[in-house]
Amino acid sequence: MITESEMTGPVARDLRMQLGMTQRDFWGPAGVTQSVACRYETGDVAIPRSARILLVAHYVAGVKIDAATSEGLEELSRLGSIQSKLSQAKTVAGSARSDLSKAIKSLEAARDAL
């Protein structure tokens, strides 16, 4: 299974060829034109992280989001919003865990004092 960090231009080219797709068809869902795709595949230009994530989601994980359509862009926006909320929840959970740890230590100290 190809990961986002492994999705280099030559890897993308090999995957595209295994799938029997043209550059235009393969790169289209990531919002990449054929001329830019050619530069990515030859390794002349590094694939931006956002495009690598979309390629892995689309072709490896089977999450069919087409960044070239308005519906696809709406879905990406929704997923970005979810990711932001998850990051915020993770921060709050970390703070709560720290607060609970401090409270447990205080309770243990109070118990030991009794």
Buried (B, 14 or more C-beta within 10 A) or exposed (E): EBEBEEBBBEBBBEBBEEEEBEBEEBBBBBBBEEEBBBBBBEEEEEBEEEBBBBBBBBBBEEEEBBBEEEEBBEBBEEEEEEEEEEEEEEEEEEEEEEEEEEEEEEEEEEEEEE
